[in-house]
């Protein structure tokens, strides 16, 4: 395994990293250090942090302090106080050493960061930065609560109560919503009934706990939300005078099919190309595909009007038709590099066995990076959406290359379905950054 291969596997959170030999690992130390000190998740909200993954990788070396101490130094710096992604990663990484090794420096670092965040939160006027600090604080209190006793949890309740008192002008329900996930996790550990009864007793002579209890048990009055469907006429009028946004498109999901037909027919009859493009945006979602002949989109996709051209291509990625297959194939054969990922997705959606080698050659040219600069993740999502209809090579592509472990999980599921889940793949999956992949490997 060379350095670039190892680095890419690490950034993917791939369990194959652990197959590196001792001699190879000596050459990869600086790469591992980078992964320990930086958030390397592709999508933190979907995947969770890779703190545990990097912890296990750091333990492949004899002296874990080579990785832990720089991580603690960065963790305790002010730069992490308003960086939710970095706090997630470093907090999880350091907490592993505190729990598994009872490392005093790790334990102290978690508590010191808690105090640092809390003091900063209590000193700042409410602002964008204060909200970012709050996000970081909310994460560290979950980590501490999950790895300590009930007394520590109530001390956190008390501190939060002080914060609520300080923000006395804020709506109780809004404050409750801020700590909803923390409360859910705490109730999952101790039970809501037990916490409620204990709070009833302890809050009688404690104003901070009293305020905490009041906020966390407040109820919001039910509001009747008008879920009126947007009519075709309303959308057409809006699109002809405004730039259509994603939220506007979503409102059409529940519209009657006849209403969608009406919008599509208006697209065709509209002579102003910019307005035509705005109207066509109604069909740039999987829940609302273009309802008329797809050939129409191929005409718009070669328009000199950039907005109309791009919108038509976007709309084509959500439907399947022979004419779209031919369109995409013809387009892609004109390129030598920098293939438009949207056109590639159209070909994937309309895959034919004759496309296999050509398509594999193209997708393997895409640069895989954490910013999705080439659109590689869109390609992976396209493969995952059609995975049951694609050859094994495409499943391996997702498993081997995707930095998004959520997508790699789909490849693992497909390996299992196709009886391709070998012992080698299973051993890699047991060490994957994705907990769901690890669970599947354990059960298999």
C-alpha positions in Angstrom: 0.0 0.0 0.0 1.5 3.4 -1.0 1.0 6.7 0.8 -1.7 8.0 -1.6 -3.7 4.8 -1.4 -3.6 4.9 2.4 -4.5 8.5 2.6 -7.5 8.1 0.3 -8.7 5.0 2.2 -8.4 7.0 5.5 -10.4 9.9 4.1 -13.0 7.4 3.1 -13.1 5.9 6.6 -12.4 2.5 4.9 -11.4 -0.4 7.1 -8.7 -1.5 4.6 -6.5 1.1 6.3 -5.9 -1.4 9.0 -4.4 -3.9 6.6 -1.2 -1.8 6.3 1.9 -3.5 7.5 4.0 -2.2 10.4 6.7 -1.0 8.0 4.1 0.8 5.9 2.5 2.4 9.0 5.9 4.0 9.9 5.7 5.8 6.6 2.1 6.9 7.1 2.5 8.5 10.6 2.1 12.0 9.3 -1.1 11.1 7.4 -2.6 9.5 10.5 -1.7 12.6 12.5 -3.6 14.8 10.0 -6.7 12.6 10.3 -6.5 12.8 14.1 -6.3 16.6 14.1 -8.9 17.3 11.4 -12.5 16.5 10.7 -12.4 14.1 7.8 -16.1 13.2 7.6 -17.8 13.7 4.3 -21.2 14.4 5.9 -21.1 14.7 9.6 -24.9 14.8 10.1 -25.4 11.5 8.2 -22.3 9.7 9.3 -21.3 11.0 12.7 -17.7 11.9 13.4 -14.7 9.7 12.6 -13.1 10.2 16.0 -13.4 6.5 16.9 -12.1 5.5 13.5 -9.0 7.7 13.9 -8.6 6.5 17.5 -8.4 2.9 16.4 -5.9 3.9 13.7 -3.7 5.8 16.2 -3.6 2.7 18.3 -1.8 0.9 15.5 1.3 2.7 16.8 3.0 2.0 20.0 3.0 5.6 21.4 -0.5 7.0 21.1 0.5 10.2 22.8 2.1 11.2 19.5 -1.4 11.7 18.3 -3.3 12.4 21.5 -1.3 15.4 22.8 -1.4 17.5 19.6 -5.2 16.7 19.5 -5.6 17.9 23.0 -3.7 21.1 22.3 -5.9 21.8 19.3 -9.0 20.9 21.2 -8.3 23.4 23.9 -7.5 26.2 21.5 -10.1 29.0 20.9 -10.4 28.0 17.2 -12.5 25.0 18.1 -15.0 26.9 20.3 -17.2 27.8 17.3 -16.3 25.0 14.9 -19.0 22.3 15.4 -17.4 19.9 13.0 -14.0 20.0 14.6 -15.5 19.8 18.1 -17.4 16.6 17.2 -14.2 15.0 15.8 -11.7 16.0 18.5 -14.2 15.4 21.3 -14.9 11.9 20.2 -11.2 11.1 19.5 -10.1 12.3 22.9 -13.0 10.8 24.8 -11.9 7.4 23.5 -8.6 7.7 25.4 -10.4 9.0 28.5 -12.8 6.0 28.5 -10.6 3.1 27.4 -7.3 4.1 28.8 -8.4 6.4 31.7 -5.9 8.8 30.4 -5.8 11.7 32.8 -4.8 14.3 30.2 -7.7 13.2 28.0 -10.2 13.3 31.0 -8.9 16.8 32.0 -9.1 18.1 28.5 -12.8 17.2 28.2 -13.7 18.9 31.4 -11.5 21.9 30.6 -13.1 22.3 27.2 -16.5 22.1 28.9 -15.7 25.0 31.2 -14.2 27.0 28.4 -17.3 26.6 26.2 -19.7 27.3 29.1 -17.9 30.4 30.3 -17.7 31.7 26.8 -21.4 31.0 26.2 -22.3 32.8 29.4 -20.2 35.9 28.6 -21.3 36.5 25.0 -24.2 38.6 23.9 -26.6 36.6 21.7 -25.2 36.6 18.2 -24.3 34.3 15.3 -21.0 33.4 17.1 -22.8 32.8 20.4 -25.1 30.3 18.5 -22.1 28.5 17.0 -20.5 28.3 20.5 -23.9 26.9 21.8 -23.8 24.1 19.1 -20.3 23.1 20.3 -21.4 23.2 23.9 -24.5 21.0 23.1 -22.3 18.3 21.7 -19.8 18.2 24.5 -22.5 17.9 27.2 -23.9 14.8 25.4 -20.5 13.2 25.3 -19.9 14.0 29.0 -23.4 12.9 30.0 -23.1 9.5 28.2 -19.7 8.7 29.9 -20.4 9.9 33.5 -22.9 9.4 36.3 -26.3 11.0 37.2 -24.7 13.5 39.5 -22.6 14.9 36.6 -25.7 15.0 34.5 -27.6 17.1 37.1 -24.6 19.5 37.3 -25.0 20.0 33.6 -28.8 20.6 34.1 -27.9 23.2 36.6 -25.5 25.0 34.3 -28.1 24.9 31.5 -30.6 26.4 34.0 -28.3 29.3 34.6 -28.1 29.8 30.9 -31.9 29.8 30.6 -32.1 32.4 33.4 -29.6 34.5 31.6 -31.7 34.3 28.4 -34.9 35.1 30.2 -36.3 37.1 27.3 -36.1 34.0 25.0 -39.2 31.8 24.5 -39.2 28.7 26.7 -40.0 26.4 23.8 -37.2 27.8 21.7 -34.8 27.2 24.5 -36.2 23.7 25.0 -35.7 23.0 21.3 -32.0 23.9 21.6 -31.4 21.1 24.1 -34.0 18.6 22.7 -31.4 16.1 21.5 -29.4 16.3 24.8 -32.6 15.7 26.7 -33.6 12.8 24.5 -30.1 11.2 25.0 -30.3 11.7 28.7 -33.8 10.2 29.0 -32.6 7.3 26.9 -29.9 6.6 29.5 -31.8 7.2 32.7 -35.5 7.2 31.8 -37.7 10.3 31.6 -39.9 9.3 34.5 -36.9 8.9 36.8 -35.4 12.2 35.7 -38.7 14.0 36.2 -39.2 12.7 39.7 -35.7 13.5 40.7 -36.0 17.0 39.2 -39.2 17.6 41.1 -37.4 17.0 44.4 -34.1 18.7 43.6 -35.5 21.8 41.9 -37.6 22.9 45.0 -34.7 24.8 46.5 -32.5 25.2 43.4 -33.5 28.1 41.1 -31.3 26.9 38.2 -32.8 23.4 38.3 -36.2 24.9 38.6 -35.7 26.9 35.5 -34.3 23.9 33.7 -37.3 21.8 34.6 -39.7 24.6 33.6 -38.2 24.9 30.1 -37.6 21.2 29.4 -41.1 20.3 30.3 -42.9 23.2 28.6 -45.5 22.4 26.0 -46.2 24.2 22.8 -49.7 24.8 21.8 -50.7 22.9 18.7 -51.1 25.1 15.6 -53.2 24.3 12.7 -50.9 24.6 9.7 -52.5 25.3 6.4 -51.1 22.7 4.0 -52.8 24.1 1.0 -51.5 22.6 -2.3 -50.0 25.1 -4.7 -52.0 25.2 -7.9 -50.5 25.3 -11.3 -51.7 28.9 -11.8 -50.1 30.0 -8.6 -46.8 28.4 -9.5 -46.9 29.8 -13.1 -47.6 33.3 -11.9 -44.8 33.1 -9.4 -42.2 31.6 -11.8 -42.9 34.2 -14.4 -42.0 37.0 -12.0 -39.4 35.4 -9.7 -36.4 33.1 -9.5 -37.7 29.8 -8.4 -36.2 28.3 -5.3 -36.0 24.7 -4.0 -38.7 25.3 -1.5 -41.0 26.5 -4.2 -40.4 23.3 -6.2 -41.1 21.1 -3.1 -44.6 22.7 -2.6 -45.6 21.0 -5.9 -45.1 17.5 -4.7 -48.7 17.1 -3.6 -50.2 18.8 -6.5 -52.6 16.9 -8.7 -51.2 15.3 -11.9 -53.4 17.5 -14.0 -51.9 20.6 -12.4 -48.4 19.3 -13.2 -49.4 18.7 -16.8 -50.7 22.3 -17.0 -47.3 23.6 -15.8 -45.5 21.4 -18.4 -47.7 22.7 -21.2 -47.0 26.3 -20.1 -43.3 25.5 -20.3 -43.7 24.5 -23.9 -45.9 27.5 -24.9 -43.7 30.1 -23.1 -41.6 32.0 -25.7 -39.3 33.9 -23.2 -36.4 31.4 -22.6 -35.6 32.7 -19.2 -39.2 32.4 -18.0 -39.3 28.9 -19.7 -36.3 27.9 -17.6 -37.9 29.1 -14.4 -41.1 27.2 -15.2 -39.1 24.1 -16.1 -37.5 24.1 -12.6 -40.8 22.6 -11.3 -39.6 19.3 -12.7 -36.1 19.2 -11.2 -36.9 16.8 -8.3 -37.4 13.1 -8.2 -40.9 13.6 -6.7 -42.0 15.7 -9.6 -40.6 14.4 -12.9 -41.4 16.0 -16.2 -44.8 14.5 -17.3 -44.7 15.0 -21.0 -42.5 13.5 -23.8 -38.9 13.5 -22.7 -37.7 14.4 -26.2 -38.8 17.9 -25.4 -36.1 18.1 -22.8 -33.3 17.1 -25.2 -34.2 20.1 -27.4 -34.0 22.5 -24.4 -30.7 20.9 -23.3 -28.9 22.2 -26.4 -30.4 25.7 -26.1 -28.0 28.7 -26.2 -29.8 30.0 -23.1 -27.6 28.7 -20.3 -30.3 28.7 -17.7 -32.7 26.7 -19.9 -30.0 24.3 -20.9 -28.8 23.6 -17.4 -32.4 23.3 -16.1 -33.3 20.8 -18.8 -30.3 18.6 -18.1 -31.2 18.7 -14.4 -34.8 17.6 -15.2 -33.4 14.8 -17.4 -31.6 13.3 -14.4 -35.0 12.3 -12.8 -36.5 10.4 -15.7 -35.7 7.3 -17.9 -36.1 7.1 -21.6 -34.3 5.7 -24.6 -33.9 9.1 -26.1 -32.2 10.3 -23.0 -29.7 7.4 -23.1 -28.9 8.3 -26.7 -28.6 12.0 -25.8 -26.2 11.3 -22.9 -24.0 8.9 -24.8 -23.6 11.2 -27.7 -22.8 14.1 -25.4 -20.2 12.2 -23.4 -18.4 10.9 -26.4 -17.5 14.5 -27.3 -15.5 15.0 -24.1 -12.0 14.0 -23.4 -11.9 15.2 -19.8 -14.1 17.2 -17.3 -17.1 15.1 -18.0 -20.3 16.9 -16.7 -21.6 14.7 -13.8 -25.2 15.4 -14.7 -24.8 13.9 -18.2 -23.1 10.9 -16.6 -26.0 10.4 -14.2 -28.4 10.4 -17.1 -26.5 7.6 -18.7 -26.3 5.7 -15.4 -30.1 6.1 -15.1 -30.6 4.7 -18.6 -27.8 2.1 -18.4 -27.4 -0.4 -21.2 -24.9 -3.4 -21.0 -23.1 -1.9 -24.0 -22.3 1.2 -21.9 -20.4 -0.7 -19.3 -16.7 -0.2 -20.2 -17.2 3.3 -21.5 -19.1 4.3 -18.3 -16.6 2.7 -16.0 -13.7 4.5 -17.8 -15.5 7.8 -17.3 -16.4 7.5 -13.6 -12.9 6.4 -12.8 -11.6 9.6 -14.1 -13.5 11.7 -11.6 -11.4 13.2 -8.8 -12.5 12.0 -5.4 -12.1 14.8 -2.8 -13.8 16.0 0.3 -15.3 19.1 -1.4 -17.0 17.1 -4.2 -15.4 19.5 -6.6 -15.8 17.1 -9.6 -19.3 16.0 -8.7 -18.1 12.5 -7.8 -20.7 12.2 -4.9 -23.5 12.9 -7.4 -22.2 10.1 -9.5 -22.1 7.8 -6.5 -25.7 8.7 -5.6 -26.7 8.0 -9.2 -25.1 4.5 -8.9 -26.7 3.8 -5.6 -30.1 4.8 -7.0 -29.7 2.2 -9.8 -27.5 -0.2 -8.0 -29.6 -3.3 -8.4 -29.5 -2.9 -12.2 -25.8 -2.2 -12.6 -22.9 -4.7 -12.9 -20.7 -5.7 -10.0 -17.9 -3.2 -11.0 -20.2 -0.3 -10.1 -20.8 -1.7 -6.7 -17.1 -2.1 -6.1 -16.6 1.5 -7.3 -18.8 2.8 -4.6 -17.3 0.6 -1.9 -13.7 1.3 -2.9 -13.9 5.0 -3.7 -16.8 6.8 -1.9 -15.8 9.2 0.9 -19.4 9.1 2.0 -19.7 6.0 4.2 -23.5 6.3 4.0 -23.3 5.5 0.3 -20.7 2.8 0.9 -23.2 1.1 3.2 -25.5 0.7 0.2 -22.7 -1.1 -1.6 -22.2 -3.4 1.4 -26.0 -4.2 1.3 -25.6 -5.0 -2.4 -22.6 -7.2 -1.8 -24.7 -9.2 0.7 -27.6 -9.4 -1.7 -25.4 -10.7 -4.5 -23.4 -13.1 -2.3 -20.2 -11.1 -2.9 -19.6 -10.3 0.8 -16.4 -12.2 1.1 -14.4 -12.8 4.4 -11.9 -10.2 3.2 -14.6 -7.5 2.7 -16.2 -8.5 6.0 -12.9 -8.1 7.9 -12.6 -4.6 6.4 -16.1 -3.7 7.3 -15.6 -4.7 10.9 -13.2 -1.8 11.1 -15.1 0.7 9.0 -15.8 4.2 10.2 -19.6 3.7 9.7 -21.2 2.0 12.7 -24.0 0.5 10.7 -21.5 -1.1 8.3 -19.7 -2.6 11.3 -22.9 -3.9 12.7 -23.8 -5.6 9.4 -20.3 -7.2 9.3 -20.8 -8.5 12.9 -24.2 -10.0 12.1 -23.2 -11.5 8.7 
